[in-house]
Amino acid sequence: MKVIGICGSPRKGNTEQMLQWVLDSCNAGGADVELVRLSEIKINHCTGCDVCYGTGKPCTIHDDMEELINKMVGADAIIIGTPNYFANVSGLMKNFIDRTNPLCDPPLLKDKAAAFVCVGGQPINAGTDVVEQIFKKYCKDMDLVNVGSVLAKAEDPGTISKNDDTNLSCTNLGNNILTRIQ
Ligand SMILES: Cc1cc2nc3c(=O)[nH]c(=O)nc-3n(C[C@H](O)[C@H](O)[C@H](O)COP(=O)(O)O)c2cc1C
């Protein structure tokens, strides 16, 4: 079992901590896990050429997304983690999502498990819930099986680490992922 976590925060903050909790839980259950920080790799913007869409042809851009696509295709489960930026995913995450267009049609991630973590500084129902809807739509577009989400409230980096409820929710999400892919 291989589980990959993809972090869309530009800092070592709350999103990464939540992803790490989910990955630790998967690892404790026997999965190979990997955290990918989008801030540490070079992914150019989608140019909209649409060469990939509906054709099975690879992206025309040659950058770190090639390796990440291979990792996603090789994984059993993919966890998306992003901070809430203006009731949306971060720019790093949106850029990554657009570059997964080659995996959309044909649906190369079909029936893989997907999960989501998101954190915002304001109450969850003031926009972080909106970001979750974006993830749900992405799962439908990509034929991913949505195993679940953890949404949290934290502003400064590191503050989520004191939140035992979120830790437990992330651990439970990891267990649910394992149940799905075992
Ligand atoms: C550009 C920017 C926009 C943000 N917009 C929102 C927002 O609309 N709603 C919210 O709840 N938090 C917002 N935040 C706060 C972050 O979501 C919050 O600090 C979060 O903990 C960041 O996660 P990280 O530590 O993983 O980077 C914003 C932060 C930044 C930098």
PDBQT file of the ligand as one rigid body, heavy atoms in Angstrom, charges set to zero:
ROOT
HETATM    1  C1  LIG A 201      -3.193  34.760   1.478  1.00  0.00    +0.000 C 
HETATM    2  C2  LIG A 201      -3.938  34.210   2.667  1.00  0.00    +0.000 A 
HETATM    3  C3  LIG A 201      -5.320  34.170   2.617  1.00  0.00    +0.000 A 
HETATM    4  C4  LIG A 201      -6.015  33.622   3.689  1.00  0.00    +0.000 A 
HETATM    5  N1  LIG A 201      -7.388  33.587   3.619  1.00  0.00    +0.000 NA
HETATM    6  C5  LIG A 201      -8.088  33.003   4.626  1.00  0.00    +0.000 A 
HETATM    7  C6  LIG A 201      -9.504  32.914   4.548  1.00  0.00    +0.000 A 
HETATM    8  O1  LIG A 201     -10.138  33.390   3.608  1.00  0.00    +0.000 OA
HETATM    9  N2  LIG A 201     -10.153  32.296   5.551  1.00  0.00    +0.000 N 
HETATM   10  C7  LIG A 201      -9.497  31.749   6.625  1.00  0.00    +0.000 A 
HETATM   11  O2  LIG A 201     -10.140  31.142   7.487  1.00  0.00    +0.000 OA
HETATM   12  N3  LIG A 201      -8.132  31.840   6.730  1.00  0.00    +0.000 NA
HETATM   13  C8  LIG A 201      -7.424  32.455   5.760  1.00  0.00    +0.000 A 
HETATM   14  N4  LIG A 201      -6.052  32.542   5.847  1.00  0.00    +0.000 N 
HETATM   15  C9  LIG A 201      -5.365  32.011   7.044  1.00  0.00    +0.000 C 
HETATM   16  C10 LIG A 201      -4.742  30.649   6.790  1.00  0.00    +0.000 C 
HETATM   17  O3  LIG A 201      -5.676  29.769   6.206  1.00  0.00    +0.000 OA
HETATM   18  C11 LIG A 201      -4.268  30.048   8.119  1.00  0.00    +0.000 C 
HETATM   19  O4  LIG A 201      -3.232  30.849   8.650  1.00  0.00    +0.000 OA
HETATM   20  C12 LIG A 201      -3.784  28.637   8.003  1.00  0.00    +0.000 C 
HETATM   21  O5  LIG A 201      -3.460  28.136   9.286  1.00  0.00    +0.000 OA
HETATM   22  C13 LIG A 201      -2.567  28.519   7.094  1.00  0.00    +0.000 C 
HETATM   23  O6  LIG A 201      -2.176  27.159   6.995  1.00  0.00    +0.000 OA
HETATM   24  P1  LIG A 201      -0.622  26.730   6.977  1.00  0.00    +0.000 P 
HETATM   25  O7  LIG A 201      -0.078  26.989   8.366  1.00  0.00    +0.000 OA
HETATM   26  O8  LIG A 201      -0.632  25.306   6.615  1.00  0.00    +0.000 OA
HETATM   27  O9  LIG A 201       0.041  27.571   5.935  1.00  0.00    +0.000 OA
HETATM   28  C14 LIG A 201      -5.325  33.122   4.820  1.00  0.00    +0.000 A 
HETATM   29  C15 LIG A 201      -3.925  33.203   4.846  1.00  0.00    +0.000 A 
HETATM   30  C16 LIG A 201      -3.236  33.743   3.802  1.00  0.00    +0.000 A 
HETATM   31  C17 LIG A 201      -1.728  33.823   3.850  1.00  0.00    +0.000 C 
ENDROOT
TORSDOF 0
